[in-house]
Amino acid sequence: MENNSENSRRSFIKKASLVTGVMGLSAMGINAKSYSRIIGANDRVQVGIIGFSNRFKASLFPSFMDHSKKLNFEFVGVSDIWNRRQNEAQAFVKAKTGNNIKIYRNNDELHAAKGIDAVIISTADFQHALMSAEAVRNGKDVYVEKPMAETLEDAKILLKAVQETGKILQVGSQRRSAPNYIAANDYIQSGKFGNINMVEMTWNVNQPGRWRLPKLVSEIRKEDTDWDRFLMNRPKVAWDPRKYLEYRLFWPYSSGIWGQWMAHQIDTVHWFSGLKHPRSVAANGGIYTWDDGRTNPDTVSAVMDYGPADDMKKGFQVLYSSRFTNSAGGTKELYYSNAGMLNLDTNEVTSEGGLLENHASAMGMKANLLTPFTLPHATKMETAANTGSDPMTSLHMLNWMQCVLDRKTPNASVEAGYNHSVANIMARTAMETGKRVTFNDATQEVVAG
């Protein structure tokens, strides 16, 4: 099964690439001259690993290795505050590449080392923004997992750091590098789809063990890590191995569903519509089934109003729902216009729901129906806990690596990450307060009520 997944992933990347340019690199903005310059470079791009997570091992590492030889990149070190993961990372990279990477006990040691050009960050959600800001301030380019930030304060710190340093930062919103999503955006921007008037999104699983790590929780010892360093700017509390390892279940270390799942899907709304954030959000959530000590909900729903702030007659709604407790409906991204539907689950554009002739003519109007077609290079978003065979991540990593070389803005820029963070924070605030939440563009603050 593992070999089949690997073959499938590589086959997709190859097919997507061959259509768009020489060895596929032109799909990410690499021309022949640029490619030859990369291959002939004397110095490799030296990359550090910040956080040896399951996500890194299962998806980010293989995605990096898909392109590292051609683009002349290599891993040279790892920073992780848990000594067990330090040793596991070193052994893992040695087994996969033959290279003996250096261990750093924390990020201060990594940033003090000479010769590291870039880092890949896959740590606890609440650490992403501050660790990324620290990295760019220390001269590193960054690939950081989403969500970019869980609080506006942290999001602003990172946005400012990237803008002031000019370093390359790619947020792990990998849909932005997937050919089918790129094709969907191009189609919407062409005007052929018509105005978006509704978006429906779901992300449903039935996994009581999702984000749980009971075996590791029983094995980790406080003396083997650095709890105070882990907490960063969060309140200083007593050692809790569940919050250290199962952080996605606990605020203020993660917003859970909002930051982990909605961040992906709401980012496409911003991308396709050109809007930065909702005009308003109302939301609910709760722990209805998996009452295992978590504080983040196992079920959420949100209604978001999008449109220009100066014209309330224009816009559309986004209906978002997600649950851990029943997988019916799966993962859906459905965009509607008056003429039909764009289904990013099936990658089909259809006239379903469009204005039919009989209803149009009764009001002196013409029928409005989309011409059906299938998006090119269709790939399905992987929703399993470990996404090692996810081709989107490989193409997204390729885009970041090329931007490190060419100094161009990556597909998922710090601004895109800031915007999805704002939407996530608005939704969580609406859920927590029970109030309708808006965003003040002048002050860049969330307003409840």
Secondary structure, 3 states (H helix, E strand, C coil): CHHHHHHHHHHHHHHHHHHHCHHHHHHHCCCHHHHHHHHCCCCCEEEEEECCCHHHHHHHHHHHHHHHHHHCEEEEEEECCCHHHHHHHHHHHHHHHCCCCEEECCHHHHHHCCCCCEEEECCCHHHHHHHHHHHHHCCCEEEECCCCCCCHHHHHHHHHHHHHHCCCEEECCHHHHCHHHHHHHHHHHCCCCCCCCEEEEEEECECCCCCCCHHHHHHCCHHHCCHHHHHCCCCCCCCCHHHHHCHHHCCCCCCCHHHHHHHHHHHHHHHHHCCCCCCEEEEEEECCCCCCCCCCCCEEEEEEEECCCCCCCCCEEEEEEEECECCCCCEEEEEEECCEEEECCCCEEECCCCECHHHHHCCCCCCECCCCEECCCCCCCCCCCCCCCCHHHHHHHHHHHHHHHHCCCCCCCHHHHHHHHHHHHHHHHHHHHCCCEEEECCCCEEEEC
